[in-house]
Amino acid sequence: MIDNDIQIKYTIKGQNVSKQLVDEFGVSREMTVILANRGIDTLEKFKEYTQFSVQSLHAPELLLNMDKACSMLMRKVAAKRRIRIIGDYDVDGIMSTTILVKGLRSIGANVSYGIPDRVIDGYGINERLVDKAIEDGIEVIITCDNGISAVEPLKKATDAGILVVVTDHHEPPEILPEVYAIIDQKQQEDTYPCKHICGATVAFKLIVRLYQMMGYYEDNNSLKLTEKGTATGAADYEDLLQFAGFATVCDVVPLLDENRAIVSMALPILRRTANLGLMAIKNAAKLNSPYVSAYHLGFVLGPCFNACGRLASAETGVELLLDDNNEKCAELAEYAAGLNEERKKQTIDGTELAVSKMEEEWNPENPVLTVYLENVHESVIGIIAGKLKERFFRPTFVFTDTVAKNENGQEIPMLKASGRSIKGYNMFEELNKCKEVLEKFGGHELAAGLSVKKENYKRLVELLNANSPLTKDDLIPKKSIDLFLPVSEISERFINELEMIEPTGQSNPKPVIADREIAVVRFQLIGKIKKYIKLVLKKNGKVIEGLYFGEKEKVENRFIKVYGGEMLGKMYDRYYELNEAELPHATIVYKPGMNEYNGIKSMQAIIDDIWF
């Protein structure tokens, strides 16, 4: 059996802050420690981190080539020339496309859109989409969330007389496409202050600047519609900002600087949204509460849009957000939610199959986890790779079958793979070391894709492991503890203060809080199928409830290693009471929470990790 109980290595961050800083922030000492651990150690930084307005957003004209692109679009919109948006099949691509189409249609532009098919086309604009644009008499193409690397397809578009504006946020290649304008904050000459905005934010900035230059929005300090904009029917900036915030969460960009401001401002808009598609997807995903958090975007609603691009067409997601018919939106939302359920089933089945095959094929001494799955849809292998990476803490590649054709039209058996990585293993660089056996590869530090001839699969696996720079220490997950707080000292005030950290995500993680030497009074299985554990904890004479929603077997096995199986039986026996001296003790990493039942509030610990 493969042991998947990954023991995390914890280190402790600072625990001391001055009374002056506590007083300046006006929050508890515990909260001040957590903020200081994030580099928020002055009143100015505290205000920047917790207070947001339109002034928190950088001016769109700071993006290189922005005004050049908008000047051209002003002319083409006024002349009713045909404009086509080419997006991408993930959430960021769907939201980017929606922003551009909605923003342009609202001011009377003659605009259509297209999104590549994940299986047929692969990522980004390609010759098929360019040929279709030429055939349709398109005069302007705007890419979003793609295009920065599409040198050949965009050359074909330019040669055909199409003016191309690339809006993207990915790393530019050495050779850029020769197009009318490129807007990508990662270009070498670009001085835009926030380098990690997503594609939808770039699209949002384009519409905002276009509206400003046309006199529809006031300056960047208000972004309110002018009288001219109201008369024209231009889109309200809040209506567009909600899509940028949605994409910012789902594209897992750092939730710092402008990104944090965008999400923080977008969440209240999403909670009261008037967009029929967003309301419909909330209903279809059974999100009954009006409260929408970054978690709901990333793990409940976002996957419904992603499933469209994975198992069908991402254009369904755009249509859902643009349609103004309640019945049609409800129908499209149910379809998207159904696709997501199918995606979840395929992911679960594929992950179980992968673990089963690993028992037979994978050598745990190998630093890189590789697994080949026949008959698994290529659109879910990336998700499966992510699940395995989290479970076994290894850079992971999941392969499945595909075919390619040679010059003579003969089919060649191929494998396609998607990879997800851990810190310290740059997937793109490591694949570059193996390029002699690869047909195609691409990606970045933490995620990549490749195709390889089936006959070269074993050689690729050998090279990936032989070339790996990872040490044994690199394969131990590491987390920093923000704060040691006895569970007996959890307060309602502190629980409320933790909301300041939201929205949490990439580069702004949830605080890690720990306690040790906690007496464990009892275990109890909870949930419909009794798969979770409730623990009765005791610290400093105070009894508090602990809830663990991970794998119960992991907790039980850890307990047995220290206290034995007989003691575990006693812990589950509700009629057996251990005396104080016999009680086992635990160390936990947890999130403070509150339970309210019949009007009575009690503090509880939501346990992320536990050991004895």
N, C-alpha and C positions, 0 to 999 in steps of 0.2 A: 504493500500500500504506500502511496505517496503521501507524505506528511505535509498537509497544507496549513498547519498551525504556525504562521509566521510570527516570530517573536520580535516585536518592534523595539528598537533601541531609543530610549527617551533621554533627552538632555534638558536641563533646567535653564530657563531664561531668568532675567533679573526679577527679584522680588521686592526691591526697595525703591521707593519714590519719596520725594520730599513732601512735607506737609504743605509747603507753599504751592506745589503743583496740584495737589489734591484740592486745595482751596480755590485755585484759579479755575480748574475744570468744573468744580461744583458737583463732582461725582464721588462715589466711594473710593477708598484706597485700593480695593481689589480691581475696580474698573480702571483706575488710573494706571495700575501696573500693566494691565492688558493693553491699554492704549500706548503706554511708553514702549512696550515690547514691539509695537508696530512703528516705532520711530516718531510717535506723536508726543512730543515732549515740550511743546510750547503752546501758548494760547492761540497763536496764529494758526499753527498746524491743526489744533483741535477744531477750530472753526471751519477750516478747509475740509476736514474729514467728516464733519457732522452737519454742515449747513450748505444747502445747494439752491441754486437759482440759475436762470438763463445766463447770468454773468459767469457761472462756473464753466461754461462752454467756450472753447476757443473759436475765434472768428474763422469762418470757412475760407475766406480769401487768403488765409495763410498757407493753404495747400497749393503747392506748385501747379501751375497751369489751370487753376480753377477759373479765373476770370476770362482766360482765353477760351475755354470750353463754353462758359456761360454766354459769352458774347456771340459765339457762333449759334448756340441753341436759341437765343433770342430771335435771331433772323429766321431760323428754320421753323420755329414754332409759329411766328407771325405769318410766314408764307405757307403754312399747312403742309410742309414737306414731310414725307414718310420717315418716321423714326422707329427703330427697333431696339428693344432692350434684350440683351442676352444675359441671363442670370446663371445660377448654379442650383444643384438639386438638394442642397442642405438648407437648414433653417436660415442661415445668413443669406444664402442666395435667394431664397423665397422672399424674405423680408426686404432685401435690397431691390429686387424686381418690383415688389409691391410699392415701395416708396417712390421709385422713379416713374412707374406707370401712373400711379394715383396722382403724384405731383404734377406730371405733365398733362394728363387728361383733364385735370381740374382747371387748367388755363387754356383748354381748347386745342392741345397738340394732337396731331395725327400720329398716334403711337400704338405699337403692337409689341408683343414680347414672345420670346422663345427660351426654353431651357433644355440643355443637353439631356439625353437619356443616359442614365448611369451605365447600363450594360452595353447599349449600342454605340454610344458616342464616347463614353468616358468623361473625364473632367474637362470643363471649359469649352469655349467657342472652338469650332472645328470647321473644316471645309464644307461639310454638309449644310451646316447652318448658314455659312457665308453664301453658298450657292443658292439657298432658299431666299436669302435677303436680296441677292442680285435679281433672281427671278421675280420677286415681288416689287421691284422698283424702289427699294429702300435707299434713302440718301444719307441717313445718319444711323450708325450703330453705336449704342452705349453698352459696354460690358459692365457687369457689376459682380463683385466677389470673384472675378476671374479676368483673364486677358493679358496679364503682365508678361506671361511666358509664351503666348500664342503668336510667335513670330510669323510662321508660314501662313496660317489661316488669315491673319490680319493683313499680311502683305497682299494676299489675293483680294481682300476687300478694298484695300487702298488702290490697288491697280485697276479695280473696276470703277473707281471714282467715288466710292463711299467714304464719307468723313467718319472716322472712328474716334470715339472718346473712350479710353480705358479707365474705368474706376475700379480699383482693386486695393488690397491691403496686404498682399503676400510679398515675400522677398523678391526683388527684381533680379532677373538673370543678368549675365554679363552683357548680352546683346538684347536691347529692348526692341519691341515691335515699332516699325516706322508708321506712326499713325498721327492723326491731327493733334491729339492731346492725351497725355497720361496723367491721371490723378491718383497717386499712391504715395502715402506719407513716408514710405520706406525708400523712396528714390534718394540717391546720394545727395542731390542738390536741394532736397526739400528740407525746410526748417520748421515744419509743423511741430508744435511742442509735445504732442502725445503720439508716440510712434506705434501704439498697440491698439488703435481703434479697429473695429471690424468693418467688413464690406458695407454693411447696412448704414453705418455711421458715415462713411465716405459718401454714399448715395444721398443720405439725409443732408449732408453739408452742401452737396451739389444743388439740390432743390432749394435749400434756404438761400444760397447765394444767388441763384437764378431769380428767385422771387424778389430779393433785395434789389438786384440790378434792374428789374422790371417795374419796381415801385410797388410791389404787392406786400412786402414785409417792411416793417420799420427796421432800424439798425439792430445789430446783434445784441444790444442791451435789452431789447424787449421782444423782438420777433412777433409782435402783434400784427394782424392784418391791417393795412391801411384802408382808407375809403376806396381807393382804386382796386385793391386786392379783394375787398368784400364784394364790390360790384362785379368783379370778374369771376368770382366763385373759387378763388384760389384756396388750396388746402390749408387748413389751420395747422400750425407747426406742432401742436400737441398730438394731432391725429397721426402725423408722420413720426414724431418722436417715440411713440409707443412701440412702433415696429423696430426702430433702432435699438431701444432698450431690450426688447425681446431677443433680438439677434446677439446683442452684446453678451448676454448671459449664456445663450446656447452655443456660441462660438468659442467659449472658454478663453476669452482674452483676459488679461489682468484687470481686476476690478479696482483699479486705482486711478487717480487723476480724473480726467474727463470721463472715462468709462464708468467710474463709480457715480459721478454726477448724473450721467445719462440714465443709468439704471434706477437710481434713487428717484429721479424725476419721472421716469416712465411708469414705475410701479403704481403710483396713485391713479395715473391715467388709465392703465390697464384694468384697475379695479372698478372703474366707473365707465369703461369703454362703451361707445355707441356703435362700434364696428360690428356689424351683424355676424361676420365670420368668426371673430374672436369670441363673441357671446355664444355662438353655436358650438365652437370647439370646446368651450368650457363645459357646456351641457353634455356634449357627446363623451367627454372624458370623465364625466361624473364629478366635476369639481363644483360641488354644490355651494360652497361658501363663497361669498363675494371677495373674500381676502385672497389676493394673489401675491405670492412671494417669488423670490428668485428660484427657490426650490421647485415651485410649481411650473415655472417656465422651463427649467432645465430637465425636469424628470417626469412631468405629467403632460403638459401641453406641447412643448417642443418636439418630443418624440413622435407625436401624431403627424406633424408637418414633415419630419425626417422620413417617416415611414412611406409617405407619398413618393418621395424621391428614390427610396430604396426598393420598393416592391411594385410601384406603378409609375406615375408621372408627377414630378414636382409642380407641374403647371396646375394640378388640382389645388395645391396649397395656395397659389397666387389667385386663382379663380375664386376660392373661398373668401379670401380677404378683400377682393374687389367687388364681389357681387352685392347687390342691394335688394335681393329677394329673400325673405325669411325662409320660405319653404326650400328654396334651392340651397341656401347656406346650411340648413339643418341636414339636408340630404348629403351634401359634400362633407360636412363635419362627421357624420356617422360613418361615411365611407373611409375617411382618414383615420378615425378612431379604430375602425375594424381592421384596417391595414396594420395599425400599430399593435393590436392584439395578436395578429398573425406574426408580426415581426418579433414580438416577445416570445411567442411559442417557438418559433424557429431558433431564436437565440438560446432559450433554455435547452431545447433538444440538442442544438449544436454544441453547447458548452458541456452538457453531460456526455455526449459522444466524444468530445475532445479529451475530457478527463479519463474516460474509459480507454481510449487509444494510448494516452500517455502512460497508463499503467503497463502497457505492453511495449511501447516503443521509446519513451523518453528516458534519457539518463539524467537524473537529477543533479549529477556532477557538472553537467553542461551549463554554462552561464546563460545561454540563449535557449528559450523554449520554442521549439518548432513542432507543429502538428499538421498533418495532412488529413483533410476531411473530404471524402467523396460525397457527391450529391448534396452538398450544402450550398444554398444560394449565395452567390458571391457578394451580394449587398449586405449580408449580416456578418461576414467573416471579420470585419473590423471591430464590430461590437463584441464578438466572441473573444477576439484577441485582447480587447480591453478587460473583459471579465477575467480571463486567465492571468493577465498581467497583475491585476489587483489581488487575485487569490494566491498566486505563487511568487509574486514580486520578482519577476524576470522579464527582460525584454522578450516580447512574444510575437511570433509570426504564425498566422493561420493560413494554410494553403487549401485551395479547392481547384477542381478541374475547369479548364476552359479550352478553347481551340483557336488556332490562328491559321491563316492561309498563306502559302508561299507564292512566289511569282507565277507558278503554274496553276494556282487555284487549288492545290492539294492541302487538305487539312493536316495540321501538325498538332499532336497532343501537347497541351501546355498546362501549366499551373499558374494560377493567379494568387497572390498573397496580400494580406493587409497586416501591418504591424503596429504595435503600440509599445512604448518604451518607458524606462525608468530614468531617473536622474543619473547622469554619468555615462549614458550610452546614447550617442548621437546616431540615430537610425540612418539618416541620409549618408553620413560619412562612412558608416560601417558597410552599407550597401555599395558605396562607391569603391570600397576595397575588393568587392566581389564582382565588379561589373563585367569581367570577362566571361562569366557564366550566365549573366542575366540578359534578357531580351530588352527589358524596359524597367525603369524604376524612377521613383520620385518621392518627394515628401520633405520632411524637416526633422528636427531633433527628436521629437517625441512620437511622431507617426509617419508611416511611409506605406507605399504600395509598390508591388513589383510583379513582373511576369517572367517565367523561366520555363525552358523546355523541360518536359517531364523527365527526360533522361539525365538532366543536370541537377535534379532535386537533391540527391544525396550529397553531391559535391558541394552544393551551396550550403547545406547544413554544416558540413565539415568546416568550410571556410568561415562561416559566421562564428562558430565556436572557437576555432583556432585563432582568429584575428581579434577576438573580444578583449577589450582592455579592462574588463571588470575584475575586481578582486572579490574575495569572499566577504569583505567588509561592505563592499558596494551592494551586495545582495541582502543586506539587512536593512529593512525599512527604518527610517529615522524620523522622529518627531520631537519637537521642542515643547516642553510644558510651560505654559504662560504663567500658571498660578497654582500654588498649593492652597486649597481651601477645604477645611474640614466640612464634611457633609452636614455636620450639626450646625454650621454657621450659614447655610444657604438662607438668603432673605428674599422677600418679594421685591425689595428695592433693587437688589443686584440682578435679579432675573429680568426686570424691566430695563435696567441699564444696558444689558447685553444686546438689546435691540439696536444700540448705537453702531454696533459692528456691521449690521446688515446694510446693504446686501453682501453676503459672503460668497466667495468663489475663488477663482484663480488669483493668486498673489494676495488675497485677503481672506484667509481661511477662518473657519470658526475657531474661537479660543479653545485651547487645550487646558483643561482644569483637572487637577488630580488630588487624591487624598490617599493616605496609607494608614496601616494599622487600624483598619475598620473591622469590628467584630461582625461576623455573619451569623445571624440567628436562625435563618430558615431559607430554604429554596421552595419555590412553587412554580409549576408549569402553567403558563397562561396562553390565551389565544384559542381560536376555533379548533385547531388541531394540536394544541399543546406543544408548540414548537419554540416558544419564548420562555424566558425565566424571569420571575419576580423574586427579588431577594429582600429579606428583612435585615436591615443594617443597623448597627448600634455604634454611636460614637459620643464620647463625653456624656454618657447617660441618656442621650436622646436617640429615639428610634426613628428611622426614616426608610422610605421605600426606595428600592433600586430596581430599574427595569433594564433588561438586556435583550435586544432584538436581533442579535447576531446568531451564529450557529450554537445551539445549546450544547452540542457534543464537545465543542472546543472548551467551553467552561467546565463541563463535567470531567473531561480528560485531564485538564490542568489541575482540577481539584483532587482527583484520584491520585495523581502523581505525588502529591504532598500529603494528603490525609487518608487515602485509601478508599476502596469501594464501600466498605461497611459504614464509614462515616458519611459518605454521600447518601446512602440509604436513610440514615438518621436525619439528614438535613431535609429530605423530602417528606419525612413522616411528621404530619401535622400534630400528632398526639405525643411525640417524643420531645422532651425539653432538655436541652443540655444546660449544665450549670455554667456560670460565667467563666470559670477557669478553663472549661472544655471548648469554648467557642473558637472556631477557626477564624483566621484573620486574612484580610485581603487588601490589596492595593488596587485602586481603580482610576481610570481616566473617564471623566463624565461631563455631562452638560446639566447644569441646574435647571430644574423644571418645577411646575406647580400642578397639582391635581385639585380639582374642585368637585366635590360631591355633596349634594343636598345643601349647598350653600356654605359648606365648610372647606376651607383651603388648607392644603398640606403640601409641604415641600417634598420634592423627590429628586432622585439622581438618575438621569438617563445615561446608562453605562455604555461607553464605546469600547473599552478594553478592561480586562480584569485578570489578575493573576494572584496566586496564593503563596 
